[in-house]
Amino acid sequence: ILTILGNSAVLATAVRRASLLKAPELLTVNLAVADIGMALSMYPLAIASAWSHAWLGGDTSCVYYALMGFLFGVCSMMTLCAMAVIRFLVTNSSKSNSNKITKSTVCILIAFIWLYSLLWAILPLVGWGYYGPEPFGISCTIAWSKFHNSSNGFSFILSMFLLCTVLPALTIVACYLGIAWKVHKAYQEIQNIDRIPNAAKLEKKLTLMAVLVSVGFLSSWTPYAATSFWSIFNSSDSLQPVVTLLPCLFAKSSTAYNPFIYYVFSKTFRCEVRKLQCCCAWRVPYFSSDNSMENPVSSMWSG
């Protein structure tokens, strides 16, 4: 419910402000689409299976569930990676160079992200890698236990782990460390100035918001990655069902965090959410006494 309501508010805000959206903000929209897609395609089946204490359907529904999870999970990870790279390029480039990141460029990047994610999601369907049930039996994912059982499973899991998890995560960390160093040097240069320029404050806030979005996603998926990594080298029976279930649930909660981060950091998003209250039955507290609209550049997420 939180995922659908929160990300629907993000998409509604994007539609209302379509003409004012900056190119990098399209990545935020893409992230919201991936989160809603995961919630709608996976969560109802998982909830129904949990109430039934067993997986509903058979192998077909299991493959469908695992494919959707892999597709939207990789899409979210690669979108966060693209956001970090663009933030890094914008922060370390002159204004004229940063303007070269156009909407068409970002749209091409988003299309590549979806094609890349779809490619990895369908590979197990064509014979490279496997999908299978989770150890606790009420959801499905990549068959991590096949790592040692076959060379096919070994090569797929190793390649996927490196290209869809390790490399994007390292890129995200490297980009934000580079941005942090750049911002730190910039603040050192103006530390003798009484009033820090508004542009510097905005840059710092936008960077912090992007960092929190990435940290929320990586933190949610780290316990699941740890248990999956354990099952690669050990029998799934060595872990209690609850030990494998809780990280899975925590990973799924990653789809609900981002709208709250946008709400805290963006006055524009808060104002748009307040406008949506007239046609919705739910109310959101307003955290700020400043009702003025901010510059469109600093809306949900911007370069």
Protein Blocks (a to p, Z undefined) as FASTA:
>chain_A
ZZmmmmmmmmmmmmmmmmmpcfklmmmmmmmmmmmmmmmmmmmmmmmmmmnopaehjfkl
mmmmmmmmmmmmmmmmmmmmmmmmmmmmmmmpcfklmmmmcfklmmmmmmmmmmmmmmmm
mmmmnogacddddfkopaccddfklmmmpmklmmmmmmmmmmmmmmmmmmmmmmmmmmmm
mmmmmmmmmmmpmbacfklmmmmmmmmmmmmmmmmmmmmmmmmmmmmmmmmmpcfklpcf
klmmmmmmmmmmmmmmmmmmmmmmmmklmmmmmmmmmmccbdcddfbfblbdcdfklmmb
cZZ
